[in-house]
Amino acid sequence: MKKDKNIMSYTTAEHKARRAECRTDLSKVDALTDEILERLIVEDEDERGLRPDWTRAKLIFPQAK
């Protein structure tokens, strides 16, 4: 099997340090309710008018190794 140069491994401490560097206010994101999130999506001009068509959606499970 060839190695993937894009896969990175981090210890818990390294992950916490990287998360601390994040500029996103994760407590604010965690506090969003579904209703607020839906309202923000509706108000976003890039998302306006986009409605996914779930009528043809299929559930596909990955093949077992």
N, C-alpha and C positions, 0 to 999 in steps of 0.2 A: 504494500500500500504506500503510495507517495504521500509525503508530508504536505500539509496545507499551510502556507506561510501566513495566511490571514487568521488562523485560529490562535487565540491568545489565552493563556491561563493566568489567573490571578489568585492570590491568597485572600482570605477574608479581610485582612488588614489593608492589603493593596486596594481591594474593591471599595472599602469604606473611604480610603484616602481619595480615590478617583471620584467617588460620589460627592465628597466634600468639595472638590474642585468644580463641580457642576454649577452652572449659573442659574439653572432652573430651580424655582422655588417649589420643591417637591411636596412640601406640606400644603401649599396652596392647591397643587394638582390633586393631591389625595383628598382634599376637602370638597372637591367638586361633586355635586350630585348629578344623577343622570339628567334631571330636568334642566339644570344649569348648563350642562355640557351640550344638550340638544339645542338650547337657546343660542349658545355661542356658535354652534355649527350653522344654524339658520342665519345668524347675523354675519357670518363670514362670506365676503363677496366671492371668494374662490370656490366655496362650497354651495353657493346659492343655485338652486335649480337641479342639483345632482341628487337623484333618488335611485338607489340601487334596485335593480330588478331581480328579486330573489325567487321568482317563479321558476327559473331554469337552473337554480343552484343545485349542486350535487355534493354530497358528503363523500369524500374520498379518503380512505385510510391508506397510509404508506404500507408498502410490501414488507413483510417480515424478512429479516436477514437470514 
